[in-house]
Amino acid sequence: MFIKAFKINKRYLFATAFLVFLALPVTMYLDAGAARESQAVLAWPVVDKVIVVDPGHGGFDPGVVGKNGVMEKDINLAIGKRLAAELKQAGATVLMTRETDSDLSEPGTTSLLEKKQEDLKKRVALANEHKADLLISIHVNSHSSEAPRGAQTFVQPGFPESKRAGQIIQSELTNFLKNTDRLTKEADYYITRNTSIPAVLVETGFITNASESRLLQDPAYQGKVSRAIYAGIARYFAAAAEAGAPYYSEEVIKVFKEQTPGPLGEP
């Protein structure tokens, strides 16, 4: 579960390229013909960062089930593993809440509600206990109508740093996928409410939309989604480094420990 990535200490070597990175769209750095230097620029902001990748649902909980029987939990895990691999290769330390079709509840728990409570609490605890720099929770959206489509990021109301990260990731999803004009939305979910670090929940598309459901099952498209999220993460940390903005707060930890647990709430 704990993946230790190779660390690069001499960050000053990328100082000039870093300024260029902030000024230009990330998408140009991921073109097949991009120079090796450009790839290093994209990796620089995430070096030594601790990032939690949370593929939603799993185990007893399939999430949303599509018409053809495809399960949300499987799509979430496929995209999550791709994202984790990219972040690790770039020099980040990656913590995955799950790497298999499993949940985090205790083996002896039988109540589905209690199993879900234990599962979510352990996902939050992983991020808080390791004082991670960012949590990305990956999900698939659904709707009663077949028409809605498009990837979208969700953040907890009143968490400005999470909102900043969500907006940057949303921008890269729009740039990469070119099939969504959705904007970051504030919503109350257990994961985003109780993490003491910036947390973004990414709905990668609608499983209830026939064409998007097919895309979400395509490994090539899953890779495209993970690259978009990775690019957004890199831009977020680059912008934070330039502004000197803190993205971890001991005060938030204090509030989290003292508060009474609220409703679960998970997409």
N, C-alpha and C positions, 0 to 999 in steps of 0.2 A: 504493500500500500504506500509505503514511503519510498519515493524515488529520488535519489541524490544525483544531481546533475553536475557536470563538469563546470567549474567556476573559473572566470577570467578576472584577474585582479587589475590589470593595467588599463583602466577605462579611459584614461586621458588620451590614449592612442586614437580614440574615435571622436575627439572633441569637435574637430572641424566638420566631419561627416554628420555628427549629431545635429548641428545647426541646420544643415541642408535637409536632413530627415524631417525636422519639424516644419519646414517651409513647403515641402512637396507632398503630393498624395502618396499614401503608402502603396497603392496598387502598382505603381511603376516599379517598385522594388521586387515585386513578385512575378514579373514577366519572365518568361523562359530565358530570355537573353540578357537578363540583368547581370551586372558585373559582380564578382565575388565581394568587392568592397561594399556594394549596396546591400548584400545579404548580411554583412557584418553590422551595418548601420541598423538594419531592422532588428537584429538580435540584441544589440547593445542595451536597450532600455530594460530588458527582462533579466539580464545577467544578475545572479544572486537573489532574485526575488523569490519569495515563497508563495506559490499560487495553488489554491485548492480547486480542483476540477471535480464537479459534482454531477455525474450522470444521474438524472432524476429517476425515482422509482427503482424497480429491480426486485428479484426474488418473488415473494408472494404478491407483490404489487406490480401489475403490468402497465399501469398508467392507462392512457387511452388506447383502445383497440380499434384498428381500422377495419373497413369493410372486408378486406381480403384476409383478415386475421393477423395482419402485421401489428406488433405491439410497440408502443411508445418506448418502453424500457430498452428494447433492443437498438432502436435508432439512437437514443440518448447515449448508450454505451459506446456504440460505434464512433459517433462524433467525438465523444469525450476522450476516447483512447487516442484518436488522431490528434486532437488538440494537445493532450498531455505529451505526446511524442514530439510535437513541434516545439513546445515550450522547453522540454528537457534538452533538446538538441541546441536550442538557443542559449542555454546556460542557466535556466531557472531550476529551482527545486520544486518539484511537483508532488502534491499530495492528492491522491484520488480517493474519493469516498467509497468507490467500489470499482473493481477491475473485472468482475465476472457478473453473471446473472444472479445476484444475491442482494440481500438487504442487511441492515445493521442491527436488527432486533435480536434479543436474546433467544437462544434455541428453545428454551422451555416456555416461552410466552405463547399463549394460544389465542387470546383475544386479538382480533384484527386491529381494533382501535389502539390497544396497548402496543402491538407490534409497530404500528405506524408512528406512535409517539416516541418509542425507543429509537426507531430508525432516524427520524428527523433530529432528535436531540443529539445523537452521536455524530451526525453530519456537521451540525453546528459546533459541537465540542471540538471536532478535529481542527476546524479553522481557528477557533478561539484559543485553544490550548497551545497551538504552534505559532500563534501570533502571525498568521499569514498576512501577506500584503494585499491579497485580493481573492475573492471567491467567485467562481463562475459556475452557476447551476444550469445544466442543460436540459431542456424539455422540448416537447412537441405540442403544438396548440391544437384545439378542436373547436367546432362550432356546430350549432343545430342546422345551419345552412351549409351547403357544399360550396358556396361562392367565395367566402373569405379565404385569403391566402397571404403569404408574406411573413418573413422573419421579423421578430420584434423583441426588444429588450424591456425588462421590467425592473424597477428599483423601489426600495422602500420610501414612502413619503417622509420628508424631513431629514433625509440623509444626503446632503449635497455632494459629498465625494462619490458616493455610489451613483448619483445621478450623472455626475461628470463622466464617470467611467462608462455608464450605460449609453450615454449620448455618443461618445466616441466610438464604441463598439457598434452601435446602430448605424453610424455613418459608414463604417467599413462594410457592414453587411449590405447596405444599399449600394456601395461602390462595387463590391465584388459580385453579388448575386444579380444585380440589375433587374430584380423582379419584385421589389418591395419599396413602397414609399411611406411605410409606417414610421412612427416616431417613438422615442422612449416614453414609456408610460409608468406612472407611479401606482403601485398596488401593494396590498398588505399580505405578505406570505411569511410563514414561520421562519424559513431559511434566511430571508433578507432582513426580517425584523430582529432576529436574535443574534446574528453575527456581529461581532464587535469591530469588524473591518469592512471596507467597501465590498459590496456584494451585488452582483448583477445576475438576474435570471434571464436566460436567453431562450425564447421560444423560436425554434429553428424553422418553423413552418407549420402549416395546417394539415394534419393527417386526414381530415375530413374533406379536403379538396383533392379530387382524383389525380390531377396532374402533379400537384405538389407532393402528394403521398408517394407517387412513383419516384419522384426526384429524391425524396428523403431516404428511399431504400437503395439508391444508386451510390456505390462506394465513391465514384468520381465526384458526385455532387456533395457527398458527406465531407470529402476532402476540401472542397471549395468553401463549405460553411466553416470548417475548422480553421482554414487559413484566414478567413475574414475575421473570425473572433480573435485569432492570434494577432492579426494586424492591429485590431482595435486595442488589445491589451498593450501592445508595444507603444502605440501612440499615447495611450493614457499615461503610462509610466514616463514616457519622454516629456510630456507636457508637465507632469507633476515635478519632475526633476528640474525643469527649466524654471518653474515658478517657485520652487522650494516649498511646495505645499505638503503638509503632513498628511499621510493617508492612514495613520494609525493613532488611536487616541486611548490613553489610559482611562480617561473619564468615561468613555463609552463602555469600557470593560466594567467599571464600577457600576454604572447604571444597569448593565446587563445582568450582573450578579445579584443585584438588589431587587429587580423587578419580578413580578408574579408572572409565570408563564401564561400567555394568551392562547387564543384558538390556534389550531394547527394551520389550516390554510395552505394548500399546495395545489399548483395547477395540474 
